[in-house]
Amino acid sequence: MKRYALITGASAGIGKEFAQQLANKGWNLLLIARREEKLTKLSAKLMQKFGVDVRTFAADLSDASIPKNLFEFCQENKLEIAMLINNAGYGVPGDFEKNKWKTHHDSLQVMLNSLVELCHLFYPNMLKNKYGRIINVASLAGFAPPTAGHTLYGATKSFVIRFSHSLHLEGKDKGIHVTALCPGFTYTEFHDANGTRSMVSKLPKFMWMSSQEVVSQGIDAVEKNQPIKVNGKINRIIAAISSAMPDWIARGLFASKANKYRKR
Ligand SMILES: NC(=O)c1ccc[n+]([C@@H]2O[C@H](COP(=O)([O-])OP(=O)(O)OC[C@H]3O[C@@H](n4cnc5c(N)ncnc54)[C@H](OP(=O)(O)O)[C@@H]3O)[C@@H](O)[C@H]2O)c1
């Protein structure tokens, strides 16, 4: 069995950057996303540049059968998943009732159910090998007070942070490092995909980070066995204030500001 890092949402943004930085460190990769041509192009480039093996698995993670299919694919092809990066995700703009149930259901399946199931499927083998690395990509939104619009996003990311922290505590002395990575505003396709690019582009530059910085800090954090990594000083201050402040003050402060980057 050859060791691989499995990355969901590897066709763009933070996931693609994980693929590049991990290939540079000598990791073999298994890349997942819906856009097959992007995965194929990236895998060819990384194999050529870094001499690692890169497999692709084009799939829509809103389909509940995909985590199990992926696990079986790894078994059939003798790929040992020693690192799991649950990164695929997106924001659903609009108020709760303005979106169809299928839209909400799919987003929960991609960012919550499939993330937990992939951990559940690949964790036992990591335990057996006394080695595993799991990065669940959450968000600063998981710490920030609730906002109107994009209703499920913050709640989903809070879940990812709590879940990852529990898993971290269970695995931390057994060779399994689990980190919830919490970026703030990061330059990727994320805000094009959810239609908020024109709104967020008005935010000051100091609020933004590159996917390169976010990913290198994430890899560093999981190696150091840190349960939670909030990227960037400004974002760490926002997360700390949000966690320490009484709810009624935090809600008041955030609710008005959030209209600048949340689509209703
Ligand atoms: N950018 C930010 O400001 C920011 C801030 C905090 C947290 N995050 C989190 O970072 C993670 C990565 O986002 P990003 O910023 O890199 O966005 P991105 O550039 O839009 O990339 C999203 C990735 O997720 C994949 N994806 C989306 N829906 C999918 C589905 N149904 N099945 C399989 N793959 C799917 C996309 O691939 P395909 O379209 O090819 O399927 C793409 O590879 C997300 O979890 C996001 O919530 C981002």
The ligand as a MOL file (V3000), in Angstrom:
LIG
                    3D

  0  0  0     0  0            999 V3000
M  V30 BEGIN CTAB
M  V30 COUNTS 48 52 0 0 0
M  V30 BEGIN ATOM
M  V30 1 N -12.4620 31.6700 0.3010 0
M  V30 2 C -12.8160 32.0750 1.4900 0
M  V30 3 O -12.9090 33.2970 1.7760 0
M  V30 4 C -13.1050 31.0530 2.5730 0
M  V30 5 C -13.1610 31.5090 3.9040 0
M  V30 6 C -13.4050 30.5890 4.9250 0
M  V30 7 C -13.5800 29.2620 4.6210 0
M  V30 8 N -13.5320 28.8320 3.3140 0 CHG=1
M  V30 9 C -13.7500 27.4010 3.0770 0
M  V30 10 O -12.6850 26.8850 2.3080 0
M  V30 11 C -13.1170 25.7260 1.5970 0
M  V30 12 C -12.6200 25.8210 0.1670 0
M  V30 13 O -13.2310 26.9320 -0.4530 0
M  V30 14 P -12.4600 27.8650 -1.4950 0
M  V30 15 O -12.3930 29.2070 -0.9100 0
M  V30 16 O -11.2180 27.2130 -1.9740 0 CHG=-1
M  V30 17 O -13.5630 27.9310 -2.6670 0
M  V30 18 P -13.4920 27.5590 -4.2130 0
M  V30 19 O -12.3130 28.1780 -4.8520 0
M  V30 20 O -14.8520 27.9010 -4.7320 0
M  V30 21 O -13.2970 25.9790 -4.2010 0
M  V30 22 C -14.3140 25.1240 -3.7380 0
M  V30 23 C -13.9660 23.6950 -4.0700 0
M  V30 24 O -15.0230 22.8430 -3.5800 0
M  V30 25 C -15.4430 21.9900 -4.6410 0
M  V30 26 N -16.8470 21.6600 -4.5100 0
M  V30 27 C -17.8950 22.5060 -4.3660 0
M  V30 28 N -19.0460 21.8240 -4.3580 0
M  V30 29 C -18.7230 20.5200 -4.5140 0
M  V30 30 C -19.4830 19.3280 -4.6010 0
M  V30 31 N -20.8220 19.3400 -4.5780 0
M  V30 32 N -18.8340 18.1480 -4.7520 0
M  V30 33 C -17.4830 18.1270 -4.8230 0
M  V30 34 N -16.7140 19.2150 -4.7370 0
M  V30 35 C -17.3250 20.4030 -4.5950 0
M  V30 36 C -15.1660 22.8050 -5.9230 0
M  V30 37 O -14.9650 21.9380 -7.0100 0
M  V30 38 P -15.9830 21.6950 -8.2300 0
M  V30 39 O -16.7400 22.9670 -8.4750 0
M  V30 40 O -15.0940 21.2900 -9.3520 0
M  V30 41 O -16.8530 20.5700 -7.7580 0
M  V30 42 C -13.8470 23.4720 -5.5620 0
M  V30 43 O -12.7820 22.6010 -5.8340 0
M  V30 44 C -14.6440 25.6860 1.7510 0
M  V30 45 O -14.9810 24.7080 2.6900 0
M  V30 46 C -15.0040 27.0780 2.2520 0
M  V30 47 O -16.1670 27.0690 3.0310 0
M  V30 48 C -13.2910 29.7060 2.2990 0
M  V30 END ATOM
M  V30 BEGIN BOND
M  V30 1 1 1 2
M  V30 2 2 2 3
M  V30 3 1 2 4
M  V30 4 1 4 5
M  V30 5 2 4 48
M  V30 6 2 5 6
M  V30 7 1 6 7
M  V30 8 2 7 8
M  V30 9 1 8 9
M  V30 10 1 8 48
M  V30 11 1 9 10
M  V30 12 1 9 46
M  V30 13 1 10 11
M  V30 14 1 11 12
M  V30 15 1 11 44
M  V30 16 1 12 13
M  V30 17 1 13 14
M  V30 18 2 14 15
M  V30 19 1 14 16
M  V30 20 1 14 17
M  V30 21 1 17 18
M  V30 22 2 18 19
M  V30 23 1 18 20
M  V30 24 1 18 21
M  V30 25 1 21 22
M  V30 26 1 22 23
M  V30 27 1 23 24
M  V30 28 1 23 42
M  V30 29 1 24 25
M  V30 30 1 25 26
M  V30 31 1 25 36
M  V30 32 1 26 27
M  V30 33 1 26 35
M  V30 34 2 27 28
M  V30 35 1 28 29
M  V30 36 1 29 30
M  V30 37 2 29 35
M  V30 38 1 30 31
M  V30 39 2 30 32
M  V30 40 1 32 33
M  V30 41 2 33 34
M  V30 42 1 34 35
M  V30 43 1 36 37
M  V30 44 1 36 42
M  V30 45 1 37 38
M  V30 46 2 38 39
M  V30 47 1 38 40
M  V30 48 1 38 41
M  V30 49 1 42 43
M  V30 50 1 44 45
M  V30 51 1 44 46
M  V30 52 1 46 47
M  V30 END BOND
M  V30 END CTAB
M  END
